[in-house]
């Protein structure tokens, strides 16, 4: 009885039901599994926070890219006007070249870890301006970081610049805009070229919008997974409490009952030990 009383006293002092694994081997095994899942959840939680940050940053940069393309569309519309002089068109070409430079800068934005936001998993920057109206994207630029967010689940936490600026048929938005600037610098009637450029710009805006929609859907998935992770963490904490924590009130009652019974037993023994043989025979 004293061993049980000591166990109850320890449980009351520590607030824990399981003092050592042998107290409940099955429960101890469950707690070890909960520890493993807690460790995994901590890693996934960090990854989800990172993925959310990267996707939010990508969305913000894509909005800036759209703004630059909108400005390029306005400039192309102005250039297509037949009343523009060659000097005016050259001025427009200068601004379009500035738009291209801004787009290259945005494409080569750094993420929160200091790596290229739209670059490759090995840290190669997203796009290189060759200085002659052509632009180079890494050969593996479609391979962007996959972040583990749950058991057997990963998410693409960013996008590749090659995808963002892809116009199909091997063409890209940056090269198209550079050709537009070159055409305007060349002077003469550019109405036909500007009409084609406007169609390409519309396609470029649509492409960025599609990428942005994809980024948004992935952000929603990250938000959902964060909610699921929070719920799972709460459920594990509840289960851990049931397995590990003692009902202190119940333990105190048990201890009091045990101590009362022990005290009564000791009192009875004391009385009996004081009786003589004659008392027993009466």
PADREN-686444 format. One record per residue (C-alpha): residue in three letters; x, y negated, z. Coordinates in steps of 0.2 Angstrom, whole numbers, padded with zeros to 4 digits, always signed. Example, Ala and Ser with C-alpha at 12.3 -4.5 7.8 and 13.67 -1.06 7.14 Angstrom:
<nodes>
ALA+0062+0022+0039;SER+0068+0005+0036;
</nodes>
This chain:
<nodes>
UNK+0000+0000+0000;UNK+0014-0012+0004;UNK+0021-0010-0014;UNK+0004-0015-0021;UNK+0003-0030-0009;UNK+0021-0035-0015;UNK+0015-0033-0033;UNK+0000-0044-0030;UNK+0010-0057-0021;UNK+0023-0058-0036;UNK+0008-0059-0048;UNK+0001-0074-0038;UNK+0017-0082-0037;UNK+0022-0081-0055;UNK+0004-0081-0063;UNK+0009-0066-0074;UNK+0001-0049-0074;UNK+0016-0041-0082;UNK+0031-0042-0071;UNK+0041-0028-0080;UNK+0037-0018-0096;UNK+0033-0002-0086;UNK+0018-0011-0078;UNK+0009-0009-0094;UNK+0020-0002-0109;UNK+0006-0005-0122;UNK+0003-0023-0116;UNK+0022-0026-0116;UNK+0023-0020-0134;UNK+0008-0031-0139;UNK+0017-0046-0131;UNK+0033-0042-0141;UNK+0023-0042-0157;UNK+0015-0058-0152;UNK+0033-0065-0149;UNK+0038-0060-0167;UNK+0022-0068-0174;UNK+0025-0084-0165;UNK+0043-0085-0172;UNK+0036-0082-0189;UNK+0023-0095-0187;UNK+0035-0108-0181;UNK+0045-0106-0197;UNK+0030-0106-0208;UNK+0024-0122-0199;UNK+0040-0130-0203;UNK+0039-0125-0221;UNK+0021-0131-0222;UNK+0026-0148-0216;UNK+0040-0149-0228;UNK+0029-0143-0243;UNK+0016-0156-0238;UNK+0029-0170-0238;UNK+0036-0165-0254;UNK+0020-0163-0263;UNK+0014-0180-0256;UNK+0030-0188-0262;UNK+0028-0180-0279;UNK+0010-0187-0280;UNK+0017-0204-0276;UNK+0030-0204-0289;UNK+0018-0197-0302;UNK+0007-0212-0299;UNK+0021-0224-0302;UNK+0025-0214-0318;UNK+0007-0216-0324;UNK+0008-0235-0320;UNK+0024-0236-0331;UNK+0015-0227-0345;UNK+0000-0238-0344;UNK+0012-0253-0346;UNK+0020-0244-0361;UNK+0002-0242-0369;UNK-0002-0260-0366;UNK+0015-0265-0375;UNK+0012-0253-0389;UNK-0006-0261-0392;UNK+0002-0278-0392;UNK+0015-0272-0405;UNK+0002-0265-0416;UNK-0006-0282-0418;UNK-0002-0288-0436;UNK+0001-0306-0430;UNK+0017-0302-0420;UNK+0033-0308-0426;UNK+0049-0298-0427;UNK+0056-0308-0413;UNK+0041-0304-0402;UNK+0042-0285-0407;UNK+0060-0285-0401;UNK+0055-0293-0385;UNK+0042-0279-0383;UNK+0055-0266-0387;UNK+0066-0273-0374;UNK+0052-0271-0361;UNK+0049-0253-0367;UNK+0067-0249-0365;UNK+0065-0255-0347;UNK+0050-0244-0345;UNK+0061-0229-0351;UNK+0074-0233-0339;UNK+0061-0234-0325;UNK+0054-0217-0329;UNK+0072-0210-0329;UNK+0075-0217-0312;UNK+0058-0211-0306;UNK+0061-0193-0313;UNK+0078-0193-0303;UNK+0070-0198-0287;UNK+0077-0189-0271;UNK+0066-0179-0260;UNK+0066-0180-0241;UNK+0081-0167-0240;UNK+0091-0178-0252;UNK+0089-0167-0267;UNK+0082-0171-0284;UNK+0063-0171-0282;UNK+0059-0165-0299;UNK+0076-0156-0302;UNK+0081-0138-0300;UNK+0083-0127-0286;UNK+0102-0128-0287;UNK+0101-0147-0285;UNK+0104-0152-0303;UNK+0096-0169-0307;UNK+0080-0169-0317;UNK+0085-0178-0332;UNK+0100-0186-0340;UNK+0099-0201-0352;UNK+0112-0197-0366;UNK+0112-0216-0371;UNK+0107-0212-0389;UNK+0088-0210-0387;UNK+0089-0192-0382;UNK+0087-0185-0365;UNK+0093-0169-0357;UNK+0083-0158-0345;UNK+0092-0143-0336;UNK+0090-0127-0345;UNK+0081-0120-0330;UNK+0071-0135-0326;UNK+0055-0126-0325;UNK+0062-0116-0310;UNK+0058-0127-0295;UNK+0058-0123-0276;UNK+0046-0110-0270;UNK+0042-0113-0251;UNK+0036-0098-0240;UNK+0021-0103-0231;UNK+0014-0086-0225;UNK+0017-0068-0226;UNK+0019-0064-0244;UNK+0014-0082-0249;UNK+0024-0096-0257;UNK+0020-0112-0264;UNK+0028-0123-0278;UNK+0032-0139-0268;UNK+0036-0150-0282;UNK+0036-0151-0301;UNK+0049-0151-0315;UNK+0053-0167-0325;UNK+0053-0157-0341;UNK+0035-0152-0337;UNK+0030-0170-0333;UNK+0036-0177-0349;UNK+0032-0163-0361;UNK+0023-0168-0377;UNK+0025-0151-0385;UNK+0034-0146-0401;UNK+0051-0150-0392;UNK+0047-0168-0390;UNK+0046-0178-0373;UNK+0039-0194-0367;UNK+0056-0202-0365;UNK+0062-0199-0382;UNK+0045-0204-0389;UNK+0046-0221-0381;UNK+0064-0223-0386;UNK+0059-0220-0404;UNK+0046-0233-0402;UNK+0058-0246-0396;UNK+0070-0242-0410;UNK+0055-0245-0422;UNK+0051-0261-0415;UNK+0069-0267-0415;UNK+0069-0263-0434;UNK+0056-0276-0438;UNK+0044-0275-0452;UNK+0027-0267-0453;UNK+0025-0256-0438;UNK+0006-0253-0437;UNK+0007-0235-0443;UNK+0021-0231-0431;UNK+0012-0239-0416;UNK-0004-0230-0420;UNK+0006-0213-0419;UNK+0015-0220-0403;UNK-0002-0224-0395;UNK-0008-0206-0398;UNK+0008-0199-0391;UNK+0006-0211-0376;UNK-0012-0205-0373;UNK-0005-0187-0373;UNK+0009-0192-0361;UNK-0004-0200-0349;UNK-0015-0184-0350;UNK+0000-0173-0346;UNK+0005-0183-0331;UNK-0013-0182-0325;UNK-0013-0163-0327;UNK+0003-0161-0317;UNK-0004-0173-0304;UNK-0020-0163-0303;UNK-0010-0147-0300;UNK+0000-0155-0286;UNK-0016-0161-0278;UNK-0023-0143-0278;UNK-0007-0137-0270;UNK-0008-0150-0257;UNK-0026-0144-0253;UNK-0019-0126-0252;UNK-0006-0132-0240;UNK-0019-0141-0229;UNK-0030-0126-0228;UNK-0015-0115-0224;UNK-0010-0127-0210;UNK-0028-0125-0203;UNK-0027-0106-0204;UNK-0010-0107-0195;UNK-0017-0118-0181;UNK-0032-0106-0179;UNK-0020-0091-0179;UNK-0009-0099-0166;UNK-0023-0102-0154;UNK-0030-0085-0156;UNK-0013-0078-0152;UNK-0011-0089-0137;UNK-0028-0083-0130;UNK-0023-0065-0133;UNK-0007-0068-0124;UNK-0016-0076-0110;UNK-0027-0060-0108;UNK-0012-0049-0109;UNK+0000-0058-0098;UNK-0009-0070-0086;UNK-0016-0064-0070;UNK-0033-0069-0063;UNK-0025-0078-0048;UNK-0042-0079-0039;UNK-0045-0060-0041;UNK-0027-0056-0036;UNK-0029-0066-0020;UNK-0045-0057-0015;UNK-0037-0041-0018;UNK-0022-0045-0008;UNK-0034-0052+0006;UNK-0044-0036+0006;UNK-0028-0026+0006;UNK-0020-0036+0020;UNK-0037-0034+0030;UNK-0037-0015+0028;UNK-0018-0014+0032;UNK-0021-0025+0048;UNK-0036-0014+0053;UNK-0026+0002+0050;UNK-0011-0005+0061;UNK-0024-0010+0075;UNK-0031+0008+0075;UNK-0014+0016+0075;UNK-0009+0005+0090;UNK-0024+0010+0100;UNK-0022+0028+0096;UNK-0004+0028+0101;UNK-0009+0021+0118;UNK-0021+0035+0122;UNK-0015+0049+0134;UNK-0018+0067+0131;UNK-0031+0066+0144;UNK-0040+0053+0134;UNK-0040+0064+0119;UNK-0048+0078+0129;UNK-0062+0068+0135;
</nodes>
